[in-house]
Amino acid sequence: MTASPGALVPVALEAVALAGDLIRSRRPGTLTAKGDRDMASELDFTVERAVRAHLRRRTPDVAVLGEEEGVTGRRDGDLLWALDPIDGTANFVHGMPLTGVSLGLLRGDRPVLGVIDLPFLGARYWAVEHGGAHEGDRRISASRTGGLREAIVAIGDYAVGVGAEEKNVLRLALTERLAGRVQRVRMLGSAAIDLAWVAEGKLDACVALSNNPWDTAAGVVIAREAGAVVIDLDGSDHTSTSAATIAVAPRVAGELLDLVRSWRQVAPPHARGA
């Protein structure tokens, strides 16, 4: 074990600063297909390798899980870095500023440290377990919105690739239920932004029927430390093994969970635990 999670905050901040500088200063480069309607840019790989090298120097005993190149380093410890070098690659390739770097630290299946940098929006979010959530030097907290009728809720991207049509039937049904109850529904195209903005109170909730550690680890601990309720579809505490990712302001959590339960009751049996 290299250090406590709190002691590794500077390492993580340095890593995302390095990544953010690369993203701001370079173009996407060559695109590599990742199945149906999904891709990684040349810069995704460049950023991931640069951050891996930084983490290898600073925390050689901690393995790194990256979206593009899997796990590197020793896996005999209880900690694991989880990195999405460019969260929102499709946005980035199309010149939209809704993209970020997401770096989380997992202990077992629970994130204990997270940093998210939004290089085109000038915002950097970070949290360590039991230490609160911050944007830069400012403490942040989830919204105090009192009900779903006043809530803005972000949803995760619709599915692409194998099984997309069936998965999107479920996503569309959930979107329809949300649209009938909440003030507005948004799809931003970046799980990191969804979770960071729930933490900051810009969103009242986000719902994604997916959970990849590189997408969610950092944002989950930031949202949780900001006071948001972060759960799986069944209402259990969110972990890296959860089927879905829901983060919601505490005063809206009961209503949102009721809505999700009502959706699951009419969803096909195979979807109720997914």
N, C-alpha and C positions, 0 to 999 in steps of 0.2 A: 504494500500500500504506500503510494507516494506521499500523500498528504490528505488532510480532511477536505471534504467538499468545499467548505468555506475558503480554505487556503488556495483552492484552485480557481477561484473567481478571476483573479488577474490573468491567469493562463488562458481562460476561455475568452475574456474580453480582448486580449491580444490577438487570439486566433480569429475572431469575427472581424476585428478591425483590419487585419491582413486581408481577409476575404472581401470585405466591403471595398477596400481600395482597388482590388483587382476588378471587381464587378463594375465600379464606376469608371475605370480607366480603359477597359477593353470591350471589344465587340463580342457577340456570341461565338463567332467562328463557325466551323463545320458542324452540322447537325448529324447525330447518329440516331437512327430509328430504334425505339424500344417497344416494338409491337405496334398494334393498331392505334394511330393518331397520338402516339406518345414519342417523346424524343429527349435526348440529352445534348446539350451544346458542348462544343469543344471547351468552352470556359468552365462548364460544370466540372469537367475532369481536372482542369488546371487548378481551380480553386480547391477542390477536394484534396489533390496531391499536396498543395502548399500548406493547407491546414493540417493534414496528416503529418507532414514533416515537422511542423511547429510542435504538434502534440507529442510526437515521438521524442523530440529533443527535451521538452519540458516535463513530460510524464511518461517516461519509457516503460513503466510497469503497467500502464493502462492501455488496453486494446481500443481500437477505433472501429466503429461500424459506420461506413459511409454509404450513401444511397447508390453511388455509381460503381464502387469497387469492393463492396462487402467488408469483411472483417480483416484487419491486420493487427499484428502485435500479439502479446501474450494474453491468454484467456484464463490464467490460473488465479486471477484476482477477483474481487467482488464488484469492481467498478468497470464501466464501459462507456466510452464516449459514443454519442450518436449524432451524426452530422448529415445535414442536407446542405450541400454547398450553395445551391441556388434553388430556393423553394419558390415555385412559381415560374419555372423555366419558360412555359408557353407565354406568360405575360412578358417576361424579359425579352424573348425573341421578337415579340411584336412591339417592343418599345414602350410597354406600360410600366409605370413605376411600382406596381404592386408586386414586389419580389423581395426576398430576404434570405439571410443566412441563419440557419438554425443549428445550434450546438447544445446538446444536452448531455448530462452525465447521469447514468443509471447506476444504482446500487441494486443488484438483483433485478427485479422487474419494476422498480419504482424510481422515477427521476428525482434527483436530489439537488441538481444545479441546472440552470438553463440560461442561455444568452441568445437573443435574437437581434440581429442588426438589419435595419431597413435602409440600405445604402442610398436610395433615391429620395427618401423621405426624411433623412437626417434624424432617425430615432434609433436608440439602442436600449433594449429591455434586458433585465437580468434579475435573477432571483436565486437564492440558495435556501434549501429547506430550513424552516424555522427562522428565516432572516428577513422576511418580507419581500415584496416585489418593487422594482424600480425601473424608471425610464431615465437613463443618465443618473443624475444625482437626486432625482425627485422620487419620493415614495408614491406609488400608485395603488389604486384599489378598484375593485369591481363596482359596477353601477348600483344605485339604490332604486332603480325602476321597480315599481310595485306590482306590475301585472303584465301579462302577455300582450294586452291591447296597446300598451305603450312601448313595447319592446321591439328593438331591431335585432333580427336573428340572421346570422350568416349560415349558409349551408356549404358543405363540401362539394367539390366538383362532381359532375356526373361521370359515370364510369366509361372507360374506353377499354378496348382489348377483349380478351376471351370472356364470354358471359355478360358483356356490357348491356345487351338488350334486356335481359332478365333483371340485372341489377338496377337498371334505370327505371324499370316499372316500379320498383320499391322506392327509389329515390323520388320519383315524380309523385307518388302517392303521399309520401311524407311531406314534400314541398307543398302539395295541395292543402294538406291539413294545416301546415304552418301559415300559409297564405290566408286562410280563412280565420285565423285567430290573432296573429301578431300585427304590429303596426306596419312593418316592412320586412321583406326577405331580401337578403343580399348574397351574391356569390362572388367572392373576391379572388379566388384562384390560388390561395396560399394559406395552408393550415397555420403557418407561423404567424401570419398577420391576423387571422381569425382569433387565435388564442391570445396573442399580445393585446389585441384591441378589446377582448373581453376583460383582460386584466386591467386595462386602462379605463374601462367604462365607456369606450366608444361604441362597442357592441354590448348588447345585454345577454347574448348567448351565441354559441356556435354549435352546429350539429354536423358531424361527418360520419358516414357509415363506413369508416375505414380507420385503421390505426397502424401506421408504420412508425417505428421508434424514431427514425431520422426526421420524420415530419412533425412528430408530436411531443417528443420527450422534453425539449426545452420549453415549449409553450405550456405544457401541462403544469410544470412546477411553477412557472411564472404566474399563470392564472390561479393556481391553488394558493400561492402565497399572497396574491392580491385579494383573497377572500372569496373567489368564485368556487362553486361546487363543480367538481370534475368527476364524471361518472361514465360508466358503460351503459348500454341500452337497457339493461335490467335494473339500473339504479345502483349497482355495486360500485365501489371505489375504483377509479380508473387505474390501470397498470399497463405495462408494455404488452401484455397478452390480451388486453381487452379487444372485443370485436369492433367497437366503435368509439368515438371520442365526442363527448358532450361536455361543454363548459358553459356555466350559466350563473348569472348573478343570483345571490341567495334568495332574494325576495320573489324571484320568478321561477325558482327551481321546481317547486311543487307543481305548478301549472304545466310547466314544460314536460316534466316527467309523466304527468297524467296524459298529456297529448301523445307522447311517445308510446305509452302503454296501450292507448286506444288504437294507435296505428299497428302495433305489434299483434293485437288481438285479431285483426283482419288480414294481416300479412300471411303469406304462405308459411307453413310450419318450419321449413328450412331457414326462413329469414328471421324467426323470432329470437334466435340466439346469436344473430350475426350482425 
